[in-house]
Amino acid sequence: MEIQLTILHYVYLIGVLVVLGAMIARKDTVMPCIVFTFALGFAAASQIPDSSFVNWLIGGLQVNYNALIFAGSEFFGIIATIAMMVAMSKQMADMGTDKMMMDPLANAMKTPDVAFFVLGIAMAVVTILIWPSPAVALIGGLLTPIAIRAGLPAIGAAIAMNIFGHGFAFAFDPVIQGAPGVTAGPAGIDSWDIISNGAPIFTVIGIVAVALSYIRLRKDLKVNSARYEAERKVVLAENAQHKQAHGGAKFMLILTPILFVVAIFLMLKYQIRGGDATAMITGTAMVLMTIGVLLQYGLADALEKIVDYVRDGFGFGMKIFAPVVIIGGFFFIGGSGVSSILQGEYQQGLLMDWGWWLAARVPLSKYPVAILMVIIGGITGLDGSGFSGLPLVGSMALSFGQAVNLNVPVLAAIGQSGAQWIGGGTIIPWAVIPVAAMCGVDPGELARRNTIPVLVALLCGTVVSFFLL
């Protein structure tokens, strides 16, 4: 495909480089995205014959709104799912169901080794079901003190929560499909394509990171056994006493896993994937939240109380995704959203044009492209969110995948892994603060402990992608 580059392509490329530069400098990227989205709208309007400067200005002003609406429509399903999961988790906490769910796991933690894996797996499961932030509060508040009493040092508890939760579960995300959903939009594919095609990559990265973290922790336990033994013997004060569980908590304890298992069974039996699968999970969470509120407060009070849970859930979801929507609007211009956002007719996104142009002049192959994807993904994760760079990752996956004839979902998976593992909260000091605070450890020390396992794991995942592309 012969590509003719225009001023639009150069403005977009400069915008991408500026955004990447801001990420490397650990600055927010919303303002550059707004500025360059306006510039693209201005430039696109100027290409229309017989248009005036006023028309160019109008085009520039309108394009930011168009980008916001397009990205918002793409991301709203993910925002709603996260909102309902958080709302459900808050209701569970108020009712006391969360503590009852954790008690069996607490009884299993008798040694540091068992505590490491029980804590990590519990964090991964809860993260997959309700998102990392509420999982930190739930798992950290209930199980971390028990794990420390079992001999697992606080830094070990923090590492387990990070690697299993903010690393593996957050990057894979097979249930809520938040990360795959954001990546898949600009890539022009379904989120389940990323999950299914990238499963070997996600799995290898997770196994390597967990194994290395555990091995390094075991060595540290031997070297600093006296210090950690003293830490274990310190009486841990509870942040707050758990209030008495509601009488309906036992019923919800049984009903919650049953309904989620039924939902997953139906998804597997009837091949429900992507957005339809997300709808199943979201609907299940809403039903459980409603039943829980009715049992706890009765019909009269439940009518008011459920509004608070929904408001809290959407407040959390919008807080997380507000900047992502603006950033995504800019990067959608590089991919599938170009014709809906900019004035004029376009065969494909601007970043895709660059991919084709580059492929025609540079001998690209799957090896440098895969390495470039994980590096770019990692760079976009430097802002500490793990999400803001996913639209760029998706656009690049589509661009390079079509230009070099590579598997787009696999490229998206390896780029998403770089963004989520690094930015999702494993090796960026300001991103690990929630876990560090919950476990009472230094964020810089936690990030340092995670760095080597995570980088080695990403390298292994990149090698795996070579065989899948």
C-alpha positions as CSV (number, residue, x, y, z in Angstrom):
1,M,0.0,0.0,0.0
2,E,1.5,3.3,-1.1
3,I,1.1,6.0,1.6
4,Q,1.2,9.7,1.0
5,L,2.2,11.5,4.1
6,T,0.5,14.9,4.8
7,I,0.8,17.6,7.5
8,L,-1.7,15.5,9.5
9,H,0.7,12.6,9.7
10,Y,3.5,14.8,10.9
11,V,1.4,16.6,13.5
12,Y,0.2,13.2,14.8
13,L,3.7,11.8,14.9
14,I,5.0,14.9,16.8
15,G,2.1,14.5,19.2
16,V,2.9,10.8,19.9
17,L,6.5,11.7,20.6
18,V,5.6,14.5,22.9
19,V,3.2,12.2,24.8
20,L,5.9,9.6,25.1
21,G,8.4,12.2,26.3
22,A,5.9,13.4,28.9
23,M,5.5,9.8,30.1
24,I,9.2,9.3,30.4
25,A,9.5,12.5,32.3
26,R,6.7,11.2,34.7
27,K,4.3,13.9,33.7
28,D,0.6,13.6,33.0
29,T,-0.3,13.4,29.3
30,V,-3.8,14.9,29.2
31,M,-2.7,18.4,28.2
32,P,-0.5,17.3,25.3
33,C,-3.3,15.1,24.0
34,I,-5.8,18.0,24.1
35,V,-3.4,20.3,22.4
36,F,-2.5,17.9,19.6
37,T,-6.0,16.7,19.1
38,F,-7.0,20.4,18.5
39,A,-4.0,20.7,16.2
40,L,-5.1,17.7,14.2
41,G,-8.7,19.0,13.9
42,F,-7.3,22.4,12.8
43,A,-5.0,20.7,10.2
44,A,-7.8,18.4,8.9
45,A,-10.2,21.3,8.4
46,S,-7.5,23.2,6.5
47,Q,-7.3,20.4,4.0
48,I,-10.9,21.0,2.9
49,P,-11.1,23.0,-0.3
50,D,-12.3,26.6,0.0
51,S,-12.3,26.5,3.8
52,S,-11.4,29.6,5.7
53,F,-9.4,30.2,8.9
54,V,-12.6,30.4,10.8
55,N,-13.5,26.9,9.5
56,W,-10.1,25.7,10.5
57,L,-10.6,27.0,14.0
58,I,-14.1,25.5,14.3
59,G,-12.7,22.2,13.2
60,G,-10.0,22.3,15.8
61,L,-12.5,23.1,18.6
62,Q,-15.0,20.5,17.5
63,V,-12.5,17.6,17.2
64,N,-11.7,17.5,20.9
65,Y,-15.3,17.0,21.6
66,N,-15.6,14.4,18.9
67,A,-12.6,12.5,20.3
68,L,-14.0,12.7,23.8
69,I,-17.4,11.3,22.8
70,F,-15.9,8.6,20.5
71,A,-13.5,7.4,23.2
72,G,-16.2,7.7,25.9
73,S,-18.5,5.4,23.9
74,E,-15.7,2.9,23.5
75,F,-14.7,2.9,27.2
76,F,-18.1,3.3,28.9
77,G,-18.7,-0.4,29.1
78,I,-15.5,-0.9,30.9
79,I,-16.1,2.0,33.3
80,A,-19.6,0.6,34.1
81,T,-18.3,-2.9,34.8
82,I,-15.6,-1.6,37.2
83,A,-18.1,0.7,38.8
84,M,-20.5,-2.2,39.5
85,M,-17.7,-4.4,40.8
86,V,-16.6,-1.8,43.2
87,A,-20.2,-1.1,44.3
88,M,-20.6,-4.8,45.0
89,S,-17.4,-5.0,47.0
90,K,-18.4,-2.0,49.1
91,Q,-21.7,-3.7,49.9
92,M,-19.9,-6.9,50.8
93,A,-17.6,-5.0,53.1
94,D,-20.5,-3.3,54.9
95,M,-22.3,-6.6,55.3
96,G,-19.3,-8.5,56.6
97,T,-19.3,-11.0,53.7
98,D,-15.8,-10.1,52.7
99,K,-14.3,-11.1,56.0
100,M,-16.2,-14.4,56.1
101,M,-14.8,-15.2,52.6
102,M,-11.3,-14.6,53.8
103,D,-11.4,-16.7,56.9
104,P,-10.8,-20.1,55.2
105,L,-7.7,-18.7,53.5
106,A,-6.5,-17.3,56.8
107,N,-6.7,-20.7,58.4
108,A,-4.4,-22.1,55.6
109,M,-1.5,-19.8,56.2
110,K,0.8,-21.6,58.6
111,T,4.3,-21.0,57.1
112,P,5.9,-18.2,55.2
113,D,5.9,-20.2,51.9
114,V,2.2,-21.0,52.2
115,A,1.4,-17.5,53.2
116,F,3.2,-16.1,50.2
117,F,1.2,-18.1,47.7
118,V,-2.1,-18.0,49.5
119,L,-1.9,-14.2,49.9
120,G,-0.8,-13.9,46.2
121,I,-3.4,-16.2,44.8
122,A,-6.1,-14.6,46.9
123,M,-5.0,-11.2,45.6
124,A,-5.0,-12.4,42.0
125,V,-8.5,-13.9,42.3
126,V,-10.0,-10.8,43.9
127,T,-8.2,-8.6,41.4
128,I,-9.7,-10.5,38.5
129,L,-13.2,-10.2,40.0
130,I,-13.3,-6.7,41.4
131,W,-10.1,-4.8,40.4
132,P,-6.8,-4.2,42.1
133,S,-7.6,-1.1,44.2
134,P,-10.5,-2.7,46.2
135,A,-8.5,-6.0,46.2
136,V,-5.7,-4.2,48.1
137,A,-8.0,-3.0,50.7
138,L,-9.8,-6.3,51.0
139,I,-6.8,-8.7,50.9
140,G,-4.3,-6.3,52.6
141,G,-6.6,-5.5,55.5
142,L,-7.7,-9.0,56.2
143,L,-4.9,-11.4,55.2
144,T,-1.6,-9.4,55.5
145,P,-1.5,-9.4,59.3
146,I,-2.2,-13.1,59.3
147,A,0.6,-13.7,56.7
148,I,3.1,-11.7,58.8
149,R,2.2,-13.7,61.9
150,A,2.9,-16.9,59.9
151,G,6.5,-15.6,59.3
152,L,6.1,-13.9,56.0
153,P,7.8,-10.5,56.3
154,A,5.9,-7.4,55.4
155,I,8.0,-6.8,52.3
156,G,7.2,-10.4,51.2
157,A,3.5,-9.8,51.6
158,A,3.8,-6.6,49.5
159,I,5.7,-8.4,46.8
160,A,3.1,-11.2,46.7
161,M,0.2,-8.8,46.4
162,N,2.0,-6.8,43.7
163,I,3.2,-9.6,41.5
164,F,0.1,-11.7,41.6
165,G,-2.4,-8.8,41.6
166,H,-1.1,-5.7,40.0
167,G,1.1,-7.8,37.7
168,F,-0.4,-11.1,36.5
169,A,-4.1,-10.6,37.2
170,F,-4.2,-6.9,36.2
171,A,-2.4,-7.5,32.8
172,F,-4.3,-10.7,32.0
173,D,-7.8,-9.5,33.2
174,P,-9.9,-12.3,31.7
175,V,-13.1,-11.5,33.6
176,I,-13.7,-7.7,33.7
177,Q,-11.5,-7.3,30.6
178,G,-10.7,-3.7,31.4
179,A,-7.1,-3.6,30.1
180,P,-7.9,-5.8,27.0
181,G,-11.0,-3.7,26.3
182,V,-9.0,-0.5,26.3
183,T,-6.2,-2.0,24.1
184,A,-8.6,-3.7,21.8
185,G,-10.6,-0.6,20.8
186,P,-7.8,1.2,18.9
187,A,-6.5,-2.2,17.6
188,G,-9.8,-2.8,15.9
189,I,-10.2,-6.3,17.5
190,D,-12.2,-7.9,20.3
191,S,-10.9,-8.0,23.8
192,W,-11.2,-11.7,23.9
193,D,-8.8,-12.0,21.0
194,I,-6.1,-10.4,23.1
195,I,-6.9,-12.7,26.1
196,S,-7.0,-15.9,24.1
197,N,-4.1,-15.2,21.7
198,G,-2.0,-13.6,24.5
199,A,-2.7,-16.3,27.1
200,P,0.7,-18.0,26.7
201,I,2.5,-14.6,27.0
202,F,0.5,-13.6,30.1
203,T,1.1,-17.0,31.7
204,V,4.8,-17.2,31.1
205,I,5.4,-13.6,32.3
206,G,3.4,-14.4,35.5
207,I,5.1,-17.7,36.2
208,V,8.6,-16.2,35.7
209,A,7.9,-13.2,37.8
210,V,6.4,-15.2,40.6
211,A,9.2,-17.8,40.6
212,L,12.0,-15.2,40.6
213,S,10.2,-13.1,43.3
214,Y,9.8,-16.2,45.5
215,I,13.4,-17.4,45.0
216,R,14.8,-14.0,45.8
217,L,12.5,-13.7,48.9
218,R,13.6,-17.1,50.2
219,K,17.3,-16.1,50.0
220,D,16.4,-12.8,51.8
221,L,14.6,-14.7,54.5
222,K,17.7,-16.8,55.2
223,V,20.1,-13.8,55.3
224,N,17.9,-11.6,57.4
225,S,16.1,-14.3,59.5
226,A,16.7,-12.6,62.8
227,R,15.3,-9.3,61.7
228,Y,12.2,-10.9,60.2
229,E,11.7,-13.1,63.2
230,A,11.7,-10.0,65.4
231,E,9.2,-8.4,63.0
232,R,6.9,-11.5,63.2
233,K,6.8,-11.3,67.0
234,V,5.7,-7.7,67.0
235,V,2.1,-7.5,68.0
236,L,0.2,-6.1,65.0
237,A,-2.5,-3.6,65.9
238,E,-5.6,-3.8,63.9
239,N,-6.5,-0.6,62.0
240,A,-10.0,-1.0,63.1
241,Q,-12.1,-3.8,64.6
242,H,-14.4,-5.6,62.2
243,K,-17.9,-4.9,63.0
244,Q,-20.4,-7.7,63.6
245,A,-21.3,-9.4,60.3
246,H,-25.0,-9.0,59.3
247,G,-27.2,-12.1,59.6
248,G,-27.6,-12.3,55.8
249,A,-23.8,-12.4,55.3
250,K,-23.8,-16.2,55.4
251,F,-26.4,-16.5,52.7
252,M,-24.4,-14.0,50.5
253,L,-21.3,-16.0,51.3
254,I,-22.9,-19.0,49.5
255,L,-24.8,-17.1,46.9
256,T,-21.9,-14.9,45.6
257,P,-19.6,-17.7,44.4
258,I,-22.5,-19.8,43.1
259,L,-23.8,-17.0,40.9
260,F,-20.4,-16.1,39.5
261,V,-19.7,-19.8,38.8
262,V,-23.0,-20.1,37.0
263,A,-22.2,-17.0,35.0
264,I,-18.8,-18.4,34.0
265,F,-20.3,-21.8,33.1
266,L,-22.8,-20.1,30.8
267,M,-20.1,-18.1,29.2
268,L,-18.1,-21.3,28.5
269,K,-21.1,-23.4,27.4
270,Y,-22.6,-20.8,25.0
271,Q,-19.3,-19.3,23.8
272,I,-20.1,-15.9,25.2
273,R,-17.0,-13.7,24.7
274,G,-15.8,-10.1,24.7
275,G,-18.4,-7.5,25.6
276,D,-21.1,-10.0,26.0
277,A,-19.0,-11.8,28.6
278,T,-18.3,-8.6,30.4
279,A,-22.1,-7.9,30.4
280,M,-22.7,-11.3,32.2
281,I,-20.2,-10.4,34.9
282,T,-21.5,-6.9,35.4
283,G,-25.1,-8.1,35.5
284,T,-24.2,-10.7,38.1
285,A,-22.5,-8.1,40.3
286,M,-25.5,-5.8,40.1
287,V,-27.9,-8.7,41.1
288,L,-25.7,-9.6,44.0
289,M,-25.4,-6.1,45.2
290,T,-29.1,-5.6,45.0
291,I,-29.8,-8.8,46.9
292,G,-27.2,-7.9,49.6
293,V,-28.7,-4.4,50.1
294,L,-32.2,-5.8,50.4
295,L,-31.1,-8.3,53.0
296,Q,-29.1,-5.8,55.0
297,Y,-31.3,-2.8,55.0
298,G,-34.8,-3.9,54.0
299,L,-36.8,-2.6,51.1
300,A,-37.5,0.9,52.5
301,D,-33.8,1.8,53.3
302,A,-32.4,-0.2,50.4
303,L,-34.0,2.1,47.9
304,E,-31.8,4.9,49.2
305,K,-28.7,2.9,50.2
306,I,-28.2,1.3,46.8
307,V,-27.8,4.7,45.3
308,D,-24.8,5.4,47.6
309,Y,-23.1,2.2,46.4
310,V,-23.7,2.9,42.8
311,R,-22.5,6.5,43.2
312,D,-19.3,5.3,45.0
313,G,-18.7,2.7,42.2
314,F,-19.1,5.2,39.4
315,G,-17.0,7.8,41.3
316,F,-14.2,5.3,41.5
317,G,-14.5,4.2,37.8
318,M,-14.6,7.8,36.5
319,K,-11.7,8.8,38.7
320,I,-9.6,6.1,37.1
321,F,-10.8,6.5,33.5
322,A,-11.3,10.3,33.2
323,P,-7.8,11.0,31.9
324,V,-7.8,7.7,29.9
325,V,-10.8,8.9,27.9
326,I,-9.1,12.1,26.8
327,I,-5.8,10.3,26.0
328,G,-7.7,7.5,24.2
329,G,-9.5,10.1,22.0
330,F,-6.1,11.3,20.7
331,F,-4.8,7.8,20.0
332,F,-8.1,6.6,18.4
333,I,-7.2,9.1,15.6
334,G,-4.2,6.8,14.9
335,G,-6.5,3.9,14.5
336,S,-10.2,3.0,14.1
337,G,-11.7,6.4,15.2
338,V,-10.1,8.7,12.6
339,S,-13.1,9.0,10.3
340,S,-15.5,9.6,13.3
341,I,-13.3,12.2,14.9
342,L,-11.6,14.2,12.1
343,Q,-13.3,16.0,9.2
344,G,-12.6,14.3,5.8
345,E,-12.3,10.8,4.5
346,Y,-9.6,8.4,5.7
347,Q,-8.8,4.9,4.6
348,Q,-7.1,4.0,7.9
349,G,-5.7,5.7,11.1
350,L,-2.8,8.1,10.9
351,L,-0.6,5.8,13.0
352,M,-1.4,2.9,10.7
353,D,-0.3,5.0,7.8
354,W,3.1,5.5,9.5
355,G,3.3,1.8,10.1
356,W,2.8,1.1,6.4
357,W,5.1,3.9,5.4
358,L,7.8,2.6,7.7
359,A,7.3,-1.0,6.6
360,A,7.9,0.0,3.0
361,R,11.2,1.6,3.8
362,V,12.6,-0.3,6.7
363,P,13.1,-4.1,6.8
364,L,10.9,-4.7,9.8
365,S,10.3,-8.2,11.1
366,K,8.5,-9.8,14.0
367,Y,11.6,-9.6,16.3
368,P,12.2,-5.8,16.3
369,V,8.4,-5.1,16.2
370,A,7.7,-7.3,19.3
371,I,10.6,-5.8,21.2
372,L,9.5,-2.3,20.2
373,M,5.9,-3.1,21.4
374,V,7.0,-4.2,24.9
375,I,9.4,-1.2,25.2
376,I,6.7,1.3,24.2
377,G,4.2,-0.4,26.4
378,G,6.7,-0.1,29.3
379,I,7.4,3.5,28.6
380,T,3.7,4.3,28.6
381,G,3.4,2.7,32.0
382,L,5.9,5.1,33.5
383,D,3.0,7.4,34.5
384,G,2.0,4.7,37.1
385,S,-1.5,4.1,35.9
386,G,-1.0,1.2,33.5
387,F,-4.0,2.4,31.4
388,S,-3.1,5.7,29.8
389,G,-0.8,4.1,27.2
390,L,-3.0,1.3,26.2
391,P,-4.8,3.2,23.4
392,L,-1.3,3.9,21.9
393,V,-0.4,0.2,22.3
394,G,-3.6,-0.9,20.5
395,S,-3.0,1.6,17.7
396,M,0.6,0.5,17.2
397,A,-0.4,-3.2,17.3
398,L,-2.9,-2.6,14.5
399,S,-0.4,-0.5,12.5
400,F,2.6,-2.8,12.7
401,G,0.4,-6.0,12.5
402,Q,-1.2,-5.0,9.2
403,A,2.0,-3.4,7.8
404,V,4.3,-6.3,8.5
405,N,1.5,-9.0,8.4
406,L,1.8,-10.0,12.0
407,N,-0.7,-11.3,14.6
408,V,-2.4,-8.1,15.9
409,P,-3.8,-9.6,19.1
410,V,-0.3,-11.0,20.0
411,L,1.3,-7.6,19.4
412,A,-1.4,-6.0,21.6
413,A,-0.9,-8.6,24.3
414,I,2.9,-8.1,24.6
415,G,2.5,-4.3,24.5
416,Q,-0.3,-4.4,27.1
417,S,1.9,-6.6,29.3
418,G,4.7,-4.0,29.3
419,A,2.2,-1.2,30.1
420,Q,0.3,-3.1,32.8
421,W,3.2,-4.8,34.6
422,I,5.3,-1.6,34.8
423,G,2.5,1.0,35.1
424,G,-0.1,-1.1,36.9
425,G,1.8,-1.1,40.1
426,T,4.9,-3.3,40.3
427,I,8.1,-1.3,39.6
428,I,7.0,2.4,39.6
429,P,7.5,3.7,43.2
430,W,4.4,6.0,43.1
431,A,2.3,3.2,41.7
432,V,3.0,0.7,44.5
433,I,2.1,3.2,47.3
434,P,-1.3,1.6,48.1
435,V,0.2,-1.9,48.6
436,A,3.3,-0.4,50.4
437,A,1.1,1.6,52.7
438,M,-1.2,-1.4,53.5
439,C,1.9,-3.6,54.4
440,G,3.9,-0.8,56.1
441,V,6.9,-1.0,53.8
442,D,8.9,1.6,51.8
443,P,7.5,2.1,48.3
444,G,11.0,2.6,46.8
445,E,12.2,-0.7,48.4
446,L,9.2,-2.6,47.2
447,A,9.7,-1.2,43.6
448,R,13.4,-2.2,43.7
449,R,12.6,-5.7,44.9
450,N,10.1,-6.1,42.0
451,T,12.3,-4.7,39.2
452,I,14.5,-7.7,38.3
453,P,11.7,-10.3,38.4
454,V,9.4,-8.2,36.3
455,L,11.9,-7.1,33.7
456,V,13.2,-10.7,33.3
457,A,9.6,-11.9,33.0
458,L,8.8,-9.4,30.3
459,L,11.9,-10.5,28.4
460,C,10.7,-14.1,28.6
461,G,7.2,-13.0,27.4
462,T,8.7,-11.2,24.5
463,V,10.6,-14.4,23.5
464,V,7.3,-16.3,23.6
465,S,5.7,-13.8,21.4
466,F,8.3,-14.5,18.7
467,F,6.7,-18.0,18.3
468,L,3.2,-16.7,18.2
469,L,3.6,-13.8,15.7
